[in-house]
């Protein structure tokens, strides 16, 4: 609900995934990832921020390999809120989207995700 340090969804290590069901089927156009700025971090760094990640569209929550919509890098030196356009256009609409995080910016114990948003056009 807010962007205070520690109010995040944290998972162990540097790799993890999140699957979200949207309120309706959409044609995805972009994604945003948000992390706290370095200035709000008690340590002065954001090594727990996601680094390399991909986004997939899924037909249902049990599907193992979805449609790749793009591969991205969250820039730790950039703005806290970063938008990423869909790289792999799809003729298909999706109600379920998977965010797969492959690495973070160096934190050995966990990765923090503050906000992930999906943007698109209703089907």
PLY file of the C-alpha trace (Angstrom):
ply
format ascii 1.0
element vertex 123
property float x
property float y
property float z
element edge 122
property int vertex1
property int vertex2
end_header
0.00 0.00 0.00
2.97 2.37 0.40
6.63 2.76 -0.53
8.26 2.65 2.91
11.52 0.68 3.20
10.73 -2.94 3.99
7.07 -2.79 2.89
7.78 -5.07 -0.04
7.19 -8.61 -1.21
10.55 -10.20 -0.43
11.68 -13.62 -1.53
14.76 -15.61 -0.56
17.75 -15.34 -2.89
18.00 -13.54 -6.21
15.61 -15.64 -8.31
11.86 -15.90 -8.00
8.57 -15.39 -9.78
5.22 -13.77 -9.27
2.00 -14.66 -11.11
-0.85 -12.15 -11.17
-4.42 -12.53 -12.39
-5.77 -9.32 -13.87
-9.40 -8.25 -13.52
-9.93 -8.84 -17.27
-8.13 -10.08 -20.37
-5.90 -7.44 -21.92
-3.44 -6.96 -24.75
-0.34 -6.01 -22.73
1.52 -2.88 -23.86
3.95 -2.21 -21.01
5.00 -3.10 -17.46
6.26 -1.00 -14.58
8.52 -2.10 -11.75
8.95 0.10 -8.70
11.49 -0.03 -5.89
12.34 2.50 -3.18
14.95 5.12 -4.13
18.46 4.85 -2.66
17.75 8.01 -0.63
15.02 6.18 1.35
17.09 3.05 1.90
18.52 2.73 5.45
21.74 1.31 3.93
21.99 3.91 1.16
21.84 1.24 -1.55
19.18 -0.87 -3.25
21.06 -4.13 -3.79
17.80 -6.02 -3.09
16.14 -4.47 -6.19
15.40 -6.80 -9.11
17.93 -6.61 -11.94
17.29 -9.01 -14.86
13.71 -10.11 -15.40
11.25 -11.36 -18.02
7.48 -11.11 -18.33
5.23 -13.82 -19.80
1.55 -14.00 -20.70
-0.17 -17.20 -19.52
-3.36 -18.92 -20.66
-3.95 -20.29 -17.14
-2.09 -20.43 -13.82
-0.95 -24.01 -14.42
0.85 -23.29 -17.69
4.61 -23.76 -17.25
5.90 -21.86 -20.29
3.93 -18.80 -21.25
4.34 -16.40 -24.16
7.47 -14.27 -23.66
6.47 -10.61 -23.73
9.95 -9.20 -23.05
13.27 -9.39 -21.22
14.37 -6.36 -19.23
16.85 -4.83 -16.80
15.74 -2.63 -13.89
18.34 0.17 -13.64
19.41 0.66 -10.01
20.74 4.13 -10.93
17.48 5.10 -12.65
14.17 6.40 -11.37
12.40 4.30 -8.69
9.45 3.75 -11.08
10.56 2.31 -14.43
8.37 1.45 -17.42
9.19 -1.31 -19.89
7.33 -1.63 -23.23
6.23 -5.04 -24.50
9.06 -6.29 -26.74
7.35 -9.36 -28.20
3.98 -8.35 -29.60
1.19 -10.88 -29.18
-2.04 -11.32 -31.11
-3.40 -12.89 -27.94
-4.95 -11.27 -24.88
-3.95 -12.44 -21.40
-5.55 -12.32 -17.98
-2.59 -13.96 -16.23
0.91 -12.48 -16.30
4.11 -13.94 -14.83
7.07 -11.85 -13.71
10.28 -13.92 -13.52
13.24 -12.37 -11.74
16.64 -13.86 -12.61
18.95 -11.64 -10.54
19.10 -8.68 -8.18
21.69 -5.91 -7.70
23.87 -7.92 -5.32
21.94 -8.67 -2.12
22.95 -12.19 -1.06
19.91 -13.04 1.08
16.76 -11.69 -0.61
15.15 -9.67 -3.39
12.43 -7.05 -2.78
9.60 -6.19 -5.12
7.61 -3.10 -4.16
5.25 -2.71 -7.12
4.67 -4.48 -10.41
2.04 -3.12 -12.79
0.69 -4.40 -16.08
-0.56 -1.89 -18.67
-2.60 -2.72 -21.73
-5.76 -2.46 -23.78
-8.90 -4.36 -22.73
-9.69 -7.34 -24.99
0 1
1 2
2 3
3 4
4 5
5 6
6 7
7 8
8 9
9 10
10 11
11 12
12 13
13 14
14 15
15 16
16 17
17 18
18 19
19 20
20 21
21 22
22 23
23 24
24 25
25 26
26 27
27 28
28 29
29 30
30 31
31 32
32 33
33 34
34 35
35 36
36 37
37 38
38 39
39 40
40 41
41 42
42 43
43 44
44 45
45 46
46 47
47 48
48 49
49 50
50 51
51 52
52 53
53 54
54 55
55 56
56 57
57 58
58 59
59 60
60 61
61 62
62 63
63 64
64 65
65 66
66 67
67 68
68 69
69 70
70 71
71 72
72 73
73 74
74 75
75 76
76 77
77 78
78 79
79 80
80 81
81 82
82 83
83 84
84 85
85 86
86 87
87 88
88 89
89 90
90 91
91 92
92 93
93 94
94 95
95 96
96 97
97 98
98 99
99 100
100 101
101 102
102 103
103 104
104 105
105 106
106 107
107 108
108 109
109 110
110 111
111 112
112 113
113 114
114 115
115 116
116 117
117 118
118 119
119 120
120 121
121 122
